[in-house]
Amino acid sequence: MPNPFSTLSIGDRSALKNRFVLAPLTNTQSHSDGTLSDDEYRWLVKRAEGGFGLTMTCAALVQRDGQGFPGQLGVYEDRHIEGLARLADGIKAHSSHSVVQLHHAGMRAPQALIGGTPICPSDNSESGARAMTYDEVSRTRDAFVAAARRCERAGFDGVEIHGAHGYLLCEFLSSEINVRDDRYGGDIWGRSTIIFEIIEAIRSECRRDFSLGVRLSPERFGLKLAEIRDLAARLMSVGEIDYLDMSLWDIFKEPVEEGFRGRSLLSCFTDLDRGSVKLGAAGKISTGADVARAMDLGLDFVVVGRAAILHHDLPELIRMNSGFVPASLPVTADYLRAEGLGESFISYMRSWKGFVADEV
């Protein structure tokens, strides 16, 4: 079992100081124009200060029409670079690898928020989204690449491509949602074309030691586990990415699909040949025991969300006590303020059932 406090090489010349990665968490704290706020800066830099080997932003918006939630960090215009540079500097000052997650909400972009009809690989009656033209697919691909270049200019160490959770790139991967008959549709290799094109272009246009990861989910959102497993295998065998970040909701559970029952969902990916690509996962990793178990099951790193909200210094707490257990829920708003959450983030956390105590 790898020691979660050992270093981990990422790409050509980068190394994480430990195996703890801050999950890309929605926090609704950016300004309405996508520029960085003091609250978002404080939330993220406090996690870097608390010992996370890699500190990742929330899903950051690559095109204005792909906004998924209010207060979303923007990387779609050059005016965002000043705030991004401040954030990169703040994270790196604590020897944490700084990463921006690149995102487009696709059909999950609320019409009221984007001021128009959301887009999708194909027409979608349930969401009211319209099919993207071929040129729009090309422009969106280029927007991901342009956003990566901005992040590099701002001083970030790398980016992660968000291909999970039913957002645009995940929609391309779904045979239920994506019924295109051009090169971006068809079998899983056609449906994943846009992701491989984004990867290839970022590799071509950014420096080689600029780290590059991809996030996938293997279930829900019209996805088929066998297809996502095959895609993960190809992403790792091609070797153009540095790490694969699997969002599993619960890394210890069995798969939903009958054909994969009798084994853990995580094992569907840990048994793949990785080459030089590192594998991490998120999903109910909260305690010191969870971290040890996840590493023992074959992960190279762990991606932590909920417990990182509760404890900005979770890695250090587990370093001091391998049996560490996070604070019990619900917690007070004042507790969260002390952990670096701004008022907008606290309001958002009230939507998580049982997370924030009712005020009296």
DRENPASE-458057 format. One record per residue (C-alpha): z, y, x; residue in three letters. Coordinates in pm, whole numbers. Each point is the difference from the previous one (the first is absolute). Layout:
% residues N
+--------+--------+--------+------+
!     c3 !     c2 !     c1 ! dopa !
+--------+--------+--------+------+
!      Z !      Y !      X !  ALA !
...
+--------+--------+--------+------+
//
This chain:
% residues 360
+--------+--------+--------+------+
!     c3 !     c2 !     c1 ! dopa !
+--------+--------+--------+------+
!      0 !      0 !      0 !  MET !
!    -94 !    340 !    145 !  PRO !
!    290 !    237 !     46 !  ASN !
!    -46 !    283 !   -254 !  PRO !
!    121 !    241 !    269 !  PHE !
!   -256 !   -106 !    258 !  SER !
!   -306 !    213 !     66 !  THR !
!   -331 !    -79 !   -166 !  LEU !
!   -342 !     92 !    137 !  SER !
!   -232 !    168 !   -250 !  ILE !
!   -356 !     41 !    115 !  GLY !
!   -112 !     83 !    351 !  ASP !
!    275 !    216 !    140 !  ARG !
!    264 !     49 !   -269 !  SER !
!    327 !   -184 !    -43 !  ALA !
!    264 !     20 !   -272 !  LEU !
!    357 !     22 !    128 !  LYS !
!    104 !   -254 !   -264 !  ASN !
!   -141 !   -201 !   -293 !  ARG !
!    122 !    229 !   -283 !  PHE !
!   -274 !    186 !   -192 !  VAL !
!     67 !    261 !   -267 !  LEU !
!   -201 !    -88 !   -310 !  ALA !
!   -243 !    263 !   -134 !  PRO !
!    215 !    128 !   -284 !  LEU !
!   -105 !    231 !   -282 !  THR !
!    240 !    295 !      6 !  ASN !
!   -180 !    286 !   -187 !  THR !
!    129 !    260 !    247 !  GLN !
!   -319 !    164 !    131 !  SER !
!   -124 !    333 !   -132 !  HIS !
!   -254 !     -4 !   -285 !  SER !
!   -284 !     74 !    245 !  ASP !
!     90 !   -304 !    211 !  GLY !
!    163 !    194 !    282 !  THR !
!    319 !   -129 !    156 !  LEU !
!    333 !    124 !   -136 !  SER !
!    330 !     33 !    184 !  ASP !
!    144 !   -271 !   -226 !  ASP !
!   -269 !   -253 !     91 !  GLU !
!     34 !     86 !    368 !  TYR !
!    378 !    -49 !    -19 !  ARG !
!    -28 !   -334 !   -185 !  TRP !
!   -242 !   -153 !    250 !  LEU !
!    140 !    140 !    323 !  VAL !
!    348 !   -116 !    -99 !  LYS !
!   -135 !   -358 !    -16 !  ARG !
!   -153 !     37 !    346 !  ALA !
!    332 !    135 !    123 !  GLU !
!    171 !   -298 !   -166 !  GLY !
!   -180 !   -245 !    224 !  GLY !
!   -317 !   -122 !   -173 !  PHE !
!   -254 !   -119 !    255 !  GLY !
!   -285 !    118 !   -223 !  LEU !
!     34 !    281 !   -253 !  THR !
!   -273 !     11 !   -265 !  MET !
!    -72 !    277 !   -247 !  THR !
!    -47 !    -47 !   -371 !  CYS !
!   -351 !    -84 !   -119 !  ALA !
!   -187 !    312 !    113 !  ALA !
!   -293 !    129 !   -199 !  LEU !
!   -351 !    -16 !    156 !  VAL !
!   -188 !    161 !   -294 !  GLN !
!    126 !    242 !   -260 !  ARG !
!   -133 !   -212 !   -289 !  ASP !
!    202 !   -297 !    120 !  GLY !
!    349 !    145 !    -45 !  GLN !
!    237 !   -261 !   -134 !  GLY !
!    324 !    191 !    -47 !  PHE !
!    139 !    355 !      7 !  PRO !
!    119 !    134 !    333 !  GLY !
!   -231 !   -228 !    199 !  GLN !
!    -57 !     74 !    366 !  LEU !
!   -358 !    109 !     72 !  GLY !
!   -231 !    -86 !    290 !  VAL !
!   -324 !    106 !   -168 !  TYR !
!    -38 !    350 !    145 !  GLU !
!     50 !    159 !    340 !  ASP !
!    269 !    230 !   -142 !  ARG !
!    226 !   -306 !    -16 !  HIS !
!    -10 !    -45 !    377 !  ILE !
!    268 !    259 !     82 !  GLU !
!    265 !   -178 !   -209 !  GLY !
!   -117 !   -342 !    117 !  LEU !
!     37 !    112 !    362 !  ALA !
!    355 !    116 !    -67 !  ARG !
!     80 !   -335 !   -159 !  LEU !
!   -159 !   -203 !    281 !  ALA !
!    200 !    194 !    257 !  ASP !
!    323 !    -51 !   -194 !  GLY !
!    -47 !   -375 !    -31 !  ILE !
!   -109 !    -51 !    360 !  LYS !
!    294 !    204 !    131 !  ALA !
!    211 !   -304 !    -90 !  HIS !
!   -229 !   -252 !    172 !  SER !
!   -129 !   -132 !   -331 !  SER !
!   -368 !    -95 !    -39 !  HIS !
!   -143 !    251 !   -251 !  SER !
!   -245 !   -122 !   -265 !  VAL !
!   -168 !    154 !   -304 !  VAL !
!   -100 !   -233 !   -284 !  GLN !
!   -345 !     92 !   -135 !  LEU !
!    -38 !    -32 !   -376 !  HIS !
!   -223 !     55 !   -302 !  HIS !
!    142 !    -85 !   -343 !  ALA !
!   -333 !    -90 !   -161 !  GLY !
!     38 !    -83 !   -367 !  MET !
!    376 !     50 !     30 !  ARG !
!    -43 !    376 !     53 !  ALA !
!    140 !    171 !   -312 !  PRO !
!   -265 !    215 !   -171 !  GLN !
!    249 !    279 !    -59 !  ALA !
!     76 !     10 !    372 !  LEU !
!   -355 !     -2 !    135 !  ILE !
!   -151 !    207 !   -280 !  GLY !
!   -276 !   -246 !    -78 !  GLY !
!   -102 !   -361 !    -45 !  THR !
!    130 !   -242 !    262 !  PRO !
!   -246 !   -210 !    198 !  ILE !
!    -15 !   -374 !     53 !  CYS !
!   -241 !   -251 !    157 !  PRO !
!   -124 !    -77 !   -355 !  SER !
!     52 !    147 !   -345 !  ASP !
!    347 !    -86 !   -125 !  ASN !
!     73 !     36 !   -369 !  SER !
!    375 !    -58 !     35 !  GLU !
!     53 !    297 !    232 !  SER !
!   -297 !    207 !   -112 !  GLY !
!   -130 !     10 !    356 !  ALA !
!   -371 !     24 !     68 !  ARG !
!   -203 !   -196 !    253 !  ALA !
!    -64 !    164 !    337 !  MET !
!   -356 !     63 !    103 !  THR !
!   -121 !   -145 !    328 !  TYR !
!     16 !    347 !    157 !  ASP !
!    357 !     47 !   -125 !  GLU !
!    103 !   -324 !    167 !  VAL !
!   -152 !    125 !    325 !  SER !
!    175 !    338 !    -33 !  ARG !
!    335 !   -168 !    -67 !  THR !
!    -43 !   -224 !    302 !  ARG !
!    -75 !    309 !    209 !  ASP !
!    305 !    176 !   -147 !  ALA !
!    229 !   -277 !    129 !  PHE !
!   -154 !     38 !    344 !  VAL !
!     24 !    380 !     -2 !  ALA !
!    365 !    -27 !   -102 !  ALA !
!     67 !   -233 !    293 !  ALA !
!   -156 !    252 !    237 !  ARG !
!    224 !    275 !   -140 !  ARG !
!    305 !   -219 !     56 !  CYS !
!   -110 !    -62 !    358 !  GLU !
!    -52 !    374 !     56 !  ARG !
!    346 !     65 !   -142 !  ALA !
!    153 !   -231 !    259 !  GLY !
!     80 !   -309 !   -203 !  PHE !
!      0 !   -333 !    181 !  ASP !
!   -205 !   -175 !   -268 !  GLY !
!    -93 !    -56 !   -364 !  VAL !
!     27 !   -278 !   -255 !  GLU !
!   -273 !    -65 !   -259 !  ILE !
!    152 !    -56 !   -346 !  HIS !
!   -183 !   -294 !   -156 !  GLY !
!    283 !   -114 !   -229 !  ALA !
!    173 !     61 !   -335 !  HIS !
!   -304 !     41 !   -221 !  GLY !
!   -119 !    325 !    158 !  TYR !
!   -364 !     66 !     86 !  LEU !
!    -54 !   -231 !    297 !  LEU !
!    198 !   -274 !   -176 !  CYS !
!   -222 !     55 !   -305 !  GLU !
!   -303 !    -73 !    216 !  PHE !
!    162 !   -331 !    100 !  LEU !
!     59 !   -112 !   -360 !  SER !
!   -272 !   -213 !   -158 !  SER !
!    136 !    103 !   -341 !  GLU !
!    -31 !    374 !     66 !  ILE !
!   -294 !     11 !    240 !  ASN !
!   -316 !   -131 !   -169 !  VAL !
!   -246 !    199 !    212 !  ARG !
!   -334 !   -159 !     86 !  ASP !
!    -62 !    197 !    322 !  ASP !
!    131 !    -67 !    350 !  ARG !
!    351 !    106 !   -106 !  TYR !
!     30 !   -272 !   -265 !  GLY !
!    -58 !   -373 !    -37 !  GLY !
!    215 !   -243 !    197 !  ASP !
!    314 !     96 !    190 !  ILE !
!   -206 !     96 !    307 !  TRP !
!   -211 !    242 !   -201 !  GLY !
!    305 !    138 !   -177 !  ARG !
!    180 !     55 !    331 !  SER !
!   -300 !    171 !    164 !  THR !
!    145 !    348 !    -47 !  ILE !
!    321 !    -98 !    182 !  ILE !
!   -188 !   -142 !    298 !  PHE !
!   -224 !    309 !     10 !  GLU !
!    307 !    227 !      7 !  ILE !
!    154 !   -208 !    280 !  ILE !
!   -321 !      4 !    205 !  GLU !
!    -45 !    375 !    -37 !  ALA !
!    361 !     84 !     87 !  ILE !
!    -26 !   -219 !    308 !  ARG !
!   -320 !    180 !     96 !  SER !
!    124 !    353 !    -58 !  GLU !
!    366 !    -15 !    107 !  CYS !
!    140 !    -86 !    341 !  ARG !
!     57 !   -369 !     71 !  ARG !
!    379 !     29 !     25 !  ASP !
!     18 !    164 !   -345 !  PHE !
!    166 !   -284 !   -193 !  SER !
!   -166 !   -133 !   -312 !  LEU !
!    153 !   -216 !   -272 !  GLY !
!    -95 !   -124 !   -344 !  VAL !
!    228 !    -62 !   -298 !  ARG !
!    -92 !   -271 !   -250 !  LEU !
!    165 !   -156 !   -305 !  SER !
!    -89 !   -361 !    -84 !  PRO !
!     99 !    -13 !   -366 !  GLU !
!    -32 !    203 !   -322 !  ARG !
!   -268 !    265 !    -53 !  PHE !
!   -268 !   -264 !    -66 !  GLY !
!     27 !   -143 !    352 !  LEU !
!    -39 !   -366 !     95 !  LYS !
!    238 !   -129 !    266 !  LEU !
!   -261 !   -224 !    165 !  ALA !
!   -235 !    298 !     40 !  GLU !
!    267 !    229 !    144 !  ILE !
!    108 !   -276 !    236 !  ARG !
!   -361 !    -36 !    120 !  ASP !
!    -29 !    377 !     36 !  LEU !
!    324 !     15 !    200 !  ALA !
!   -129 !   -276 !    227 !  ALA !
!   -322 !    189 !     62 !  ARG !
!    174 !    331 !     62 !  LEU !
!    217 !   -166 !    263 !  MET !
!   -277 !   -208 !    158 !  SER !
!   -237 !    295 !     34 !  VAL !
!    278 !    179 !    185 !  GLY !
!   -102 !    359 !    -75 !  GLU !
!    336 !     78 !   -159 !  ILE !
!    332 !     -4 !    181 !  ASP !
!    219 !   -125 !   -283 !  TYR !
!    -10 !   -135 !   -353 !  LEU !
!    265 !    119 !   -245 !  ASP !
!     41 !   -235 !   -298 !  MET !
!    171 !    141 !   -308 !  SER !
!    149 !   -308 !   -169 !  LEU !
!    268 !    148 !   -234 !  TRP !
!    220 !   -292 !    109 !  ASP !
!    -81 !   -172 !    329 !  ILE !
!    217 !   -299 !    -86 !  PHE !
!   -156 !    -93 !   -336 !  LYS !
!   -262 !   -259 !    -91 !  GLU !
!   -356 !    111 !    -86 !  PRO !
!    -84 !     61 !   -365 !  VAL !
!   -317 !   -208 !     11 !  GLU !
!     51 !   -369 !    -79 !  GLU !
!   -221 !   -119 !    285 !  GLY !
!    233 !    154 !    257 !  PHE !
!    336 !   -104 !   -148 !  ARG !
!    244 !   -194 !    214 !  GLY !
!    -12 !    239 !    294 !  ARG !
!    104 !    360 !     58 !  SER !
!   -245 !    281 !    -61 !  LEU !
!     71 !    122 !    352 !  LEU !
!   -104 !   -334 !    151 !  SER !
!   -351 !     50 !   -137 !  CYS !
!    -38 !    269 !    268 !  PHE !
!    235 !    -97 !    283 !  THR !
!   -197 !   -321 !     57 !  ASP !
!   -325 !    189 !     66 !  LEU !
!   -134 !     50 !    352 !  ASP !
!     86 !    359 !     90 !  ARG !
!   -161 !     46 !    338 !  GLY !
!    141 !    325 !    135 !  SER !
!     68 !    143 !   -349 !  VAL !
!    363 !     37 !   -103 !  LYS !
!    121 !   -107 !   -345 !  LEU !
!    268 !    170 !   -207 !  GLY !
!    106 !    -12 !   -363 !  ALA !
!    204 !    186 !   -259 !  ALA !
!    191 !   -141 !   -293 !  GLY !
!    377 !    -12 !    -55 !  LYS !
!     95 !     26 !    366 !  ILE !
!    331 !    183 !    -17 !  SER !
!    280 !   -172 !    188 !  THR !
!     46 !   -106 !    359 !  GLY !
!    -35 !   -359 !   -118 !  ALA !
!   -330 !     84 !   -174 !  ASP !
!   -137 !    147 !    322 !  VAL !
!    101 !   -307 !    201 !  ALA !
!   -148 !   -235 !   -261 !  ARG !
!   -326 !    196 !    -17 !  ALA !
!    -40 !    -11 !    377 !  MET !
!     85 !   -370 !      2 !  ASP !
!   -275 !    -61 !   -257 !  LEU !
!   -257 !    135 !    242 !  GLY !
!    -36 !    377 !    -43 !  LEU !
!    -56 !    228 !    296 !  ASP !
!    168 !    292 !   -177 !  PHE !
!    177 !     79 !   -328 !  VAL !
!    -94 !    280 !   -240 !  VAL !
!    303 !    150 !   -176 !  VAL !
!     -1 !    225 !   -306 !  GLY !
!    297 !      0 !   -236 !  ARG !
!    262 !    -59 !    269 !  ALA !
!   -152 !    278 !    211 !  ALA !
!     49 !    243 !   -288 !  ILE !
!    367 !    -97 !    -13 !  LEU !
!     54 !      4 !    377 !  HIS !
!   -205 !    224 !    229 !  HIS !
!    149 !   -185 !    297 !  ASP !
!    -46 !   -354 !   -130 !  LEU !
!   -129 !   -139 !    333 !  PRO !
!    306 !    129 !    183 !  GLU !
!    235 !   -133 !   -270 !  LEU !
!   -153 !   -346 !     32 !  ILE !
!      7 !     23 !    379 !  ARG !
!    375 !     59 !    -16 !  MET !
!     58 !   -263 !   -270 !  ASN !
!   -252 !   -281 !    -51 !  SER !
!    162 !    -72 !   -337 !  GLY !
!    -44 !    355 !   -130 !  PHE !
!    -45 !     38 !   -377 !  VAL !
!   -126 !    331 !   -149 !  PRO !
!    202 !    217 !   -237 !  ALA !
!     34 !   -133 !   -352 !  SER !
!   -203 !    160 !   -277 !  LEU !
!     11 !    234 !   -173 !  PRO !
!     71 !    276 !    250 !  VAL !
!     66 !    363 !    -79 !  THR !
!   -245 !    283 !     45 !  ALA !
!    234 !    148 !    259 !  ASP !
!    -17 !   -326 !    195 !  TYR !
!   -379 !     26 !      7 !  LEU !
!     10 !    365 !    101 !  ARG !
!    214 !    -99 !    298 !  ALA !
!   -265 !   -260 !     87 !  GLU !
!   -269 !    268 !     18 !  GLY !
!   -162 !    -16 !   -344 !  LEU !
!   -104 !    326 !   -163 !  GLY !
!     44 !     80 !   -368 !  GLU !
!   -353 !   -108 !    -95 !  SER !
!     46 !   -337 !    170 !  PHE !
!    336 !    -49 !   -169 !  ILE !
!   -160 !     74 !   -336 !  SER !
!   -270 !   -256 !     76 !  TYR !
!    263 !   -260 !     95 !  MET !
!    157 !     41 !   -343 !  ARG !
!   -309 !   -181 !   -132 !  SER !
!    111 !   -309 !    196 !  TRP !
!    230 !   -173 !   -245 !  LYS !
!    360 !    -11 !    121 !  GLY !
!    -62 !    180 !    328 !  PHE !
!    160 !    340 !    -66 !  VAL !
!    331 !     28 !   -181 !  ALA !
!      6 !    201 !   -322 !  ASP !
!    165 !    337 !     44 !  GLU !
!    301 !     80 !   -218 !  VAL !
+--------+--------+--------+------+
//
